[in-house]
Amino acid sequence: MACTTILAGKNATYDGSTMIARNDDSPSGQYTPKKFVTVSPEEQPRLYKSVLSHVEIPLPDDPMSYTAVPNVIKNEGIWAAFGVNSAEVAMTATETITGNVRVLGADPLVDYLPADGDRPEKAGGIGEEDIVCLVIPYIKTAREGVKRLGKILEEYGTYEMNGIGFSDKDEVWWLETIGGHHWIAKRVPDDSYVVMPNQQGIDEFDLDDAFGEEKDHMCSSDLREFIKDNHLDLARDGKFDVRAAFGSHDDSDHVYNTPRAWFMLRYFNSNTYNFEGPDADFRPESDDMPWSMVPEKLITPEDIKYVLSSHFQGTPYDPYGSYGDPSMRGVYRSIGINRNDFLGFAQIRPYMPEGARVLEWLAFGSNAFNAMVPFYSNVRYTPDYLSSTKEHVSTDNFYWTSRLIAALTDANYKGNINWIERYCNSVGSKANHIINKTDNAVLHGEKIDQALLEKANQETADMIREEAEKTLDHVLFETSNNMKNCYSRSDA
């Protein structure tokens, strides 16, 4: 899956929260309906069976409840995609990343092989279909998430290269798979943020720490031997170059991946480096952009939404642009594209008491034209407007309404973009008011129970439904007025 991820440590954000967020994007030519649900311990399997790879993995008997954003159509499995558990640990899963042929030749991906004649079926490894369900119900810290997933990868392997984020109220970690069974993970510095397109991204890795204190680095148990035995260390100065060893810098990366990192870094650190012109420190096709940086200002949820919705605004590469060289418009793969399925964003707030600490922000459909709304995650059920998505188009749910708004807006961008701006501003203001009201009740002594949080979530869902339906009405009217068969003379 093509996705984009952003991670932020607690000292890089406006309120001391840890933040992890990702876009889930469908493959080209596909659109995957999604819904927002909770999974109770009773619903969690004790023997997990993958639809795609046929691998079977026994699971512990003590799962926690968790939220998820699974596929509506189950022909390829669950694809839980993003979630927060009742211990208030969040997880993204996953971002498809790149590798190189030397790594994949040394540790091949674990592909499923069907039975063929006398050859029995051979199960494959785990993948994006499986990872959330296998990990998030059983972890109480972000570190535990890294260790549990790492253990599963070493034992069962994976059939794809993936990056996964974990967060709790104190730490944010990023794990990258290396070949079929190996992995590395790095803690996001508290004062920094990380941007990840679909490319192996960690740029510095301390093997001594990973095999010692594990303060900021962890890895698979035989990674040192794996690197040495397969001649993966390409450094000339004795400093391990993790991107050279494990990553890629293909021509396709320079169109598909690195431009997305460039835009996000440019947004958060426009004055730190020069991102424009012939003397630029970093260009859209640069392979050496930092994995993490200290932002010039503290990061807000609005910043997260903006970068994960972006389409190179303010640059010659904006497909909706009206200035500059027309041949440059749309040359790079945008972050906010037509195939965004959803945006999932966990904000874990240290100043709130346990039980009301996590806000799970969600948006469905193309991020360039949708609105992001927050929900409390520690609940027994999610509002019907978000959990009732069906396979076929309907305006009775947030997913399909968002898809319709996006398609109609794109068809008449200049006529409709003002309605999207008003939509996002109205939703953001009203959603923050609901959260502030509920937070204040909690902080001033009202008992924290799931009913209180569920009531707030329902209020938010009712609000977003009203705002989305009004916006759909506006963009339908504007786009109808600009149909190619329009004619101004009236019969009246």
Secondary structure, DSSP 4 states (H G I P E B T S, - for coil): -EEEEEEE-GGGBTTS-EEEEEEEEPPTT----B--EEE-TTTS-SEEE-TTT--EEE--S-PPPEEE--BSS-TT-----EEEBTTS-EEEEEEE----HHHHHHS-----B--BTTBPPB---B-TTTHHHHHGGG-SSHHHHHHHHHHHHHHH-BSS-EEEEEE-SS-EEEEEEETTTEEEEEEPPTT-EEEE-SS-------HHHHTTT-SSEEE-TTHHHHHHHTT----SSSS--HHHHH----TTHHHHTHHHHHHHHHHH-TTTS--SSTT-S--TT-S---SEE--SS-B-HHHHHHHHT-S-TTSTT-TT--SS-GGGTT-S--SS-TTEEEEEEEEE-TTSPTTS-EEEEEEES-GGG---EEEESS-S---HHHH---SS--TTSHHHHHHHHHHHHHHTHHHHHHHHHHHHHHHHHHHHHHHHHHHHHHHTT----HHHHHHHHHHHHHHHHHHHHHHHHHHHHHHHHT-TT-------
